[in-house]
Amino acid sequence: MTTKVARLIDRHNLVDLDAELVERWTEDDTEQSMSLRELADWFNIQMLKSNLEDADYPVLPGEAANLYRLLTDDAVTMGDRIETVRTLERSGVDVDKLEESFVSHQAMHNYLTGTKGVEKPGSTTSTPADDVARIRRMQNRITTVAKNDIERLRANGDLAIGEVSVLSSLQVTCSDCGRTYGIDDLYTRGACECQ
């Protein structure tokens, strides 16, 4: 079965990206090497650039990356996103079709490990510190999404409130004793008090 990334490379005639994706992921220099998320974003930007060129949209250096950010970043306001969509649609870009073709880091992983048969050199399982950092990033993302949605509701007149500040709190409760900890506190402690 052909992966989504392989189909998109064929459909958009991006065959020159094929080897570059492998190289960027397997690069020995950790500063030059890209994660699967970074690779998916980079690939999506290349695909966006290809769509712009097909629509005869004059692409300035860095513009495709900025347009991709405006379409996908949760921190972008709804107004900026709508303006970006309208600009692209006026230029002949089918934004819905484009966004459906954006790939995830999992699709990139399937392509690299399945279709290309490569593994990242020195790949290891994540450390506890990596796991806690990932939890923090998810918590920050939830906060950003909630704030954007609340601001949109306020701007549409569906919610009457002044400027807002959104806080999210992640609590971990031990089922043995009922004590509750913040993730950072629990990680620093290394165990619940009852253990």
N, C-alpha and C positions, 0 to 999 in steps of 0.2 A: 504494500500500500504506500502511495506517495504521501509525504508529509505536506502540511500547509506551506511551510517555508519553501520546499522544493517546487510546489505548484506555482507559488508567487514568483519565484526566480524565473521559471519558464514563461509565465504569462506576461511579465513585465520586461522580459529579455534582460535580466540582471545577472547573467552568467558570470560576469567579472567579479561579482560579490561572493560567489561560491567559495573560492579558495581563500578570499579575504576573511570570511566569517570563521573558517577553521583556524587561520593564522592568528586572528585577534583573540580567539578563545584559548589557544594552546601556546601563546607567547610565553617564553621562559621568564622574561623580565616582568615581575609582578606589577610594576608600575605601568607597563604597556598593555598587559593582559586585561581583558574585559570580562566582567561577570555575564551570566546569561541575561540578566535584566538589562545591563548596558548594551549587550549585543542586540537584544530585541528592539530596544529604543533606536539604536544606530541603524538597524535594518529598516525599521518603520520610517525613519527619516529619509533613507535612500529611496524607499518606495514612494514616499510623499513627493520627493524631488522629481522622480520619474513621472508621476502623475501631473505635476506642475508643468514639466517640459512638454508632455503630450498635449496639454491644454494651451501651449504657447504662452505660458505665464513666465514673465522674465524673473528668473530666480537669482537674487543677489546672494553673495556669500553669507552663510549663517541664517538665511531667511527660512529655509526648510526646517531647520532645527527649532527656530522660534515659533513657526506655525504649528509644528508638532507639539511643542510645549503648550501653546494656547489651546490646542484641541484636547490634550490629555491630562494636563496637570490639575490636580484637585484644588490647588491654591489660586488658580485663575478665576476671576469673577465670571458670572454667567453672562454679563453684558459683553465682556471682552471675547468670550467664546462665541457668542452669537454673531458679533461683528466679524470675527474671523471666518466663520462658516459662510456668512453672506458674501464676503469678499471672494472666497474660493469658488462658491457657486456661480457668482457673476463671471468668473474667469473660465467657467466650463468644467470645474472639477465636481464630480459626484461625491460629496463628502460622506454620505451614508455608506456608499460602497467602499470608499477609501477606509473609513473607520472599521468596517467589518473585516477588512483585509489586514488590519494591524495584528501583529503576532505577539503572543505572550512569551515570557521566559520559558514556559513549559514547552511551547511549540518549538522554540529555538533549541532546547535540550533534545527533544525528539529528533529534530533534524540532524544535529551534530552527532549524537550518539547512535541514532538508528540509521539514517540515510548515509551519513559520512563515516560512521564507525570510529569516531575519535572520542577520547576521554581527555579531560583537563589534566595536565601533568601535576602530580603532587596533590590531587584532590583528596581531601580528607573530610571526615565528618565534622560538623560544626562544634565549636567549644561552648561551654556553658555561657561564657561572656558574649559569644556571637548570638546565642539564643535569647539572652536578655536584651541585647541591642535590637534584635528583630522585633521583640515584643514592644519595646519602646517606640520603634518606627511605626508599628501598627497602631499603637495608641495615639501617636501624633497624627497619623492619617485619619483616624476616626474623628479626632478633634477638628481637623481642617475641613473634612467633609460636612460635619455637623454645622460648623460655623458658616460655610458657604450656603448650605440649604436654609439655615435660619435667615441669613442676609437676603436670600432670594425671596423667601416668604415675606419678609419685611418690605422689600422693594416692590413686590406685587400687591401689597396692601392686605395680605392674608394674615399678617401677624403685626400687632401694634406693640412695638418695643423700640427703645433707643438703640444706640450703638451697643453691640454685644461683645462679651468675652466668653468663650466657651472653654470649660475645663472638663477633662475626662479623668476618671480615677479608676485604676485597675487594682482590685483587691483580690488576694488569694486567701481562702479560708481553709484551714485544716479540718478535715472531717472527723478526726479523732478527738480534738479538744475544742474546736470552735474558734480558735484564735485567728485573727485576720491580719494580714501583712500587705504592704505595698510590695511590688515585685522587686524593687531595688533593696528594700529592707530585708526581705526573705533571702535574696541572693547573697547579701553581705553576711547575714547570719549563717547561712548554709544549712539551716534546719529549723523546724518549728521548735519552740521551747519544750514541747511535750516529748520530743524525740530523744 
